[in-house]
Amino acid sequence: MADVTLTATRRTVTGKRVRALRRQGLVPANVYGRGIESVPVQFDLRDLRDILMQAGATQIVDLHIHGADGAEESGRHPVLIENVQRNAGTGKILHVDFRQVELNRPVRASVPLVLTGESPAAVRGAVVVQALDSLEVEALPRELPQEITVDISGLVDTTSQVSVGELTLPEGVTAQADDSTVVVSVVASRMEEEVAAEVAEVAEAAAEAAAEAAEAAGESAADEAPGDAGPAGEARSEGEGA
């Protein structure tokens, strides 16, 4: 996948004064990485917004930094978009952190998990629950996938699930989570739970009725059985003695 290119200007405005930059349509940001000092920069909002949509968090951005005089600084800056701070109410971009990487050294990044296929259990009314929206992986910077697909066509009932160990990862990409970690599972819908509860109640009532009927039949049989022959035998003994 080809790198995307973004141009930044070294920033001299810091602290609360960056609000003035935002009013001018500029976004403050910082570039940091292994073995380098944090570099304050600023971007045109429109250019930055396009790159955020295109690159996501796992595609290399070829960053060109210009000085205040407009001249491009020397040195290469391959970066990943590490963090985007937004206004909670408006969603407006407030600040961005870029992580400069070494292209021959593995890095870790969080990759979105995307469900694909159709679950037979869901077709029958069950609910598919995605426990993980993203997965931290390790790979060389240019081998990081933009997304990882999760096939849910094998989820046939409420005992079915997909774990991290069952995911198909691109070559050179390793998951940084335990293989047994559940990614997606199936639970019964409320309607299914209500039906199951009703069925259980009916079965329980039927079992109780059967038990009561069996008990009643046993008592009736005991009442109809012949009495003890002891008294009659005693009468015959007295007659014999006379």
C-alpha positions, 0 to 999 in steps of 0.5 A: 500500500502506497504511503500518503503524503502530508505537509506540516509547518513547524509550530511556534505557538503553544499553550492556550494560544493555539486557540488562535490557530484553530480560529484560522483553520489550523490544527496543532499537532506533535510528532514524537518517536523513538530517539527524537524530541517532540516536534510541534507542528500545525496543519491546514484543517482541510488537508488533515481531515482528508488524510485522517479519512484516508490513512486511518491509524495503520497506514504510513503517512509521509510527513514533510515539515516546513520551517516558518520561512516555508523551506522544507526541513531535511530528514524523513518523517514516516509517521502513524496517526497515534491519537486524534483529540476532538471536541466532545460536543462538535467533533471538531479536531483539536489536536493530533499526535503523530508517531514517527516510526522506523520502517525496519522495526516492528510496531504495535497498533490497534486495527479495527475488526470488521464482521463479515458473513451472515450468522445462522443463529442471527437469522433465527433471531439470536443476537451477535455480540461483538466483544472487541471492536479492534485488536492490537497487533505487531508488524512492520509499519508498512505491513499493518492492515487497515482492518481485520475481517471476522467471519461470523458464518460459523455462529450457529447457536448460543454456544458459538463464538470466534476467538482471537486464535481463530482469526486469519491475520496477514503474513507478518502480523501477530496479535497481541492478545491471548488466543482465547480472548473472545471477539464475537459470540451469540446470545439469545434474544429477549424474545427467545429467552421469554419463549424458553422461560415459558416452555420451562414453566409449562414443562415444570407444571406438567411434571408437577401434575404428573407427580400429583397424579401418580401420588393420587393413584398410589393412595387410591390403590392402597384404599382398595386393598383387602383388610388384615385377616387377624380378627377373623383368625382369632374368631376361628380359634375361639370357635375351635376352643369351644 
